[in-house]
Amino acid sequence: AAPGGATGPSSSAPSPAPSAPRSPSPDVAAPSSSPNAADPLSPQRANALQMLSASYRNLPCASDGRRKRKYVPRNPYVHVDTRGHAAYPMQPTRNYEGPEMFEKYDLDTLFFIFYYQQGSYQQHLAAKELKKLSWRYHTKYLTWFQRHEEPRQTASDFERGAYVYFDHDSGWCSRIKPDFAFEYQFLEDEPM
């Protein structure tokens, strides 16, 4: 006996699911899904078509994703001192986005900006400053490396030696890999 109690081809077992619909050729008319082609759409299908039409009319523009994000405080309450002046700055520092400011930051700050402000102009400036400080980004391990000493072995596609790397996952600190092969194919070397 066949599964489901069917005993032969004459049983009323469900037919296999139809294959994916094919797009009709230009010279053949598409078959109607209802027996009478003049019938109106079902309410669910009409609603779906209205929703598709509305979403098409409201497609985002390419420029929508490139807005400059300005700092807006979540809590606009201003703490004032005894003279009535704001006790802390109300606007971000103007030269925060300036490259000269990033030259003054220490390594921890640069790494923090790089890993926690992804996709921003500040991340670009932090990466640029790290490269000035002889750090190199490894695209396979997604972390920064710096030579600890001159490489013991150098080839056309890699160099082997002791490297310092920044461990942002487990320790937020610099660690040493005494025998590491840095393959040049994983070196991020876009001009800054």
N, C-alpha and C positions, 0 to 999 in steps of 0.2 A: 504494500500500500504506500502511496505517496504521502509526503508530509501534509498535515492539515486534513487528513481524511479523504482526499481525492483519490479515486481509483482509476481514472483513465482520462483520455483527452476529451470525453464528452461531459465531464463534470463542470460545474459552474465555478471553478476556481478563478480568482481574480487574474486578469491578464497582467503581464509585466508592465512596469511604468514606461510611458512613452519617452523616447529619446529627446534630447534638447531641441527646441524649435529651431528650424532653419529659416533664414531670411529668404523670402520668395524671389524668384527671378523676375526681372522687370516685365517680361511678357506674360506672366501668369498672375492672375488676380489672387489675392490672399483669401483663403476660405474664411467665412464669417464664423465667429464663435457662437452665435445664436442662430436658431433656425430661420428667423426673419431678420434680414440685414437692416430693415427700417426701424427695428425696435430701439428705444432709447437706451443709453448706458445705465447700468445698475447704479444705485446711489453710492456704493463703495467705490466703483470704478470712476465715477464722475468726480468724487471727492479726491481720489488719488491723482487724477489728471489736473484738477485745480491746484493741488499742493505742488505738483511738479512744475506747473506753469509759474506759480508764485515763487518757488525757489529759483527758477531760471531767471526771473526778472530781478531777483535780489542777489545775484552772484557777487561775491566780493571782488573789488578791483585789485589789480596787482600792487597798487600803492598802499592798500590797506595794511599790509604786513610790514611796511617800512616806516611806521610812525616813530618819531622820537619820543621815548618815554621819559617824562619828567617826574620828579619826585613829588608825590602827593601824600602828606601824612595821613595815617589812618585815623588818628585822634587829633582833631584840630584844636583841642584845648591848649591854650597858651599859659604857661606858668610865668607869672610876673614877679619881679622882685619888689622891694619896698618903694622904689621910685616909679613903678608902673611900667618898666621896660621888660621886654621878654628876657627870660633868664637863659635862653639858649637860642642859637641861630634859627631863624624861621625859613631860610632858603639854603640850599646846598652851596658849598663853596664853589665859586665861579671857576677857578682853575682846577677843579677836581677832574675835569675831562681833558686837561692839558697834558701833553706828554712830559713837560718839565716836572710836573708833580710826581709822576711815576718814577723818576730818577731818585727821589728821596725815600721811597718806600723800602722797607726791609723785605727779605725773602718771603717770610710768612705772609705778609700782606699781599705781595705779588701772587703767590700761589693761591691764596684765598680768593682774590679777584678772578684769577684764571679759572678756578674750578667752580666758583659759586655765582659768577655773573656771565654764564655761557651765552654766546651769541651777541654780546654787547660790544660797544666800542671800547669799554674799559678792559674787557678780556683781550682784545687785540693789543691795546697798549701794554698790558701786563706781559703778554707773550713777547712783544717787541723788546721790553726791558730785560726779560729773562734771557733772551738770545744775546743781548749786549753783555750779559754777565756770564757768557759761555755755557749756558744751559741749552740742551738740545732735546726736542720733543720726540718721543718714540711713539709712532702711530699704532704699533701692535699692542703695546702695553699701556698706552694712553697716559704716560707719565713723563716727567722731565729727568734727563740724565746729564751729568757733568763728569768730565774726566777727572779722576782722582790723581792719576799720574800718567805719564806718557804711555801709549799703548805698547804692549809687549810684542804684538803681532799685528801687522797691517797688510791687507790684501786689497784688491780692486773693489771687492764687494762687502768687506767688513773690516772691523778692527777689534782686537781682543785686548782686554786689560782690566784694571780696577776702575770702577765707576761709582760715583755717588748718585743715588736716585732719590727723588722725593716720594715718600710713601704717603699718599693722600687717603688711602683706603683704611688702613688699620692703625696707623700711629701718628699721622700728621707730623712726620719728622723726616730728616735725611738719613739714609742708610747707605752702607757701602756694599757693593757686589764685587768681591775680589777678582773673580775670573768671569767676565761677562763679554760675550761677542755682540757688538753693536753692528747689526747688518744695515748697510746704507739704504737698502730699499725701504726700511721703516723710518728713516730720518725725515722728519717734516722740514722741508727746506724752502718753503714759499718765501719770496722776498717780502720784507716788512716795510 
